[in-house]
Amino acid sequence: MVIKKLHEAGLRSDHAYTAAIASIGLAFVAWAGSVKGESAGVERADRWGIFVGEWAPTFFGLGLALSQYEKD
């Protein structure tokens, strides 16, 4: 039901895959920016990188679900 609504709203599997790849790059940028821009240390930078990095599997899963829906 959710996948159907997202597809009807115009979201396609290619969009989700692109978001997944972009979130991997964003995770690195968030980590590097936190290391250089904050004095909180590497631990905080690691948490930022992991937080953003967890988006990628979600987008990949969404892309797979949309891809299956598009085949039907």
N, C-alpha and C positions, 0 to 999 in steps of 0.2 A: 504494500500500500504506500509506504513512504517512497520507495523507488519509483513507483508509478507517478506520484505527485511531483517528484523532482524532475522526472523525464518530461512531464507535461509543462513544467515551468521553464524548460529549455536546457536543463543540465544534461550533458552527454558524458559518456565514459571518457572521451578525450579530455574534457575539462577537468575531470577528477584526476586523471593521470598527470596532467600538467600541474595541477595543484600539489600533487604528491612530490613531484620532482622539485618544484619551487620550494616546498617546505623543507626539503633536505638542504638546499642551498641557504634558506633562511635560518635553519638551525645552526649552520656554521657561522653565518654572519652574526647571529645573536650571541653565540659563544665568544667569537673574536671581539665583538663590540663590548661585551661585558668584561672580558679580561683587560682590555685597554682602557675602557671608559670608567670603570668603577674600582674603588679601592677595597672592595669586599673580598677579593681573592678569587682563586681558581674554582673553589667549591661552588660559589654562587654562579660563576660563568658556566660551570658544568650543569647546574640545575636549569639554567636558561636554555642551554643547548638541548638537553634531554627533553624539556617541556615542549619545545617547538618540534623536536625530532619525532615525538610521538604522534604528530599529526599525519606524517607520511603513511603509516600503515592504515590509518583510517581512510585517507583519500584513495589509497590503492584498493582497499576493500570496497569502497563505494564505487570505484571505477569498474571493478569486477562485477558487482551486482548490476550496475547500469548496462554493462556489456551483455550480460545474460538477458536482461530485459529487452535490449535492442534487437537481439537475435529472434526473439519470439514474435 
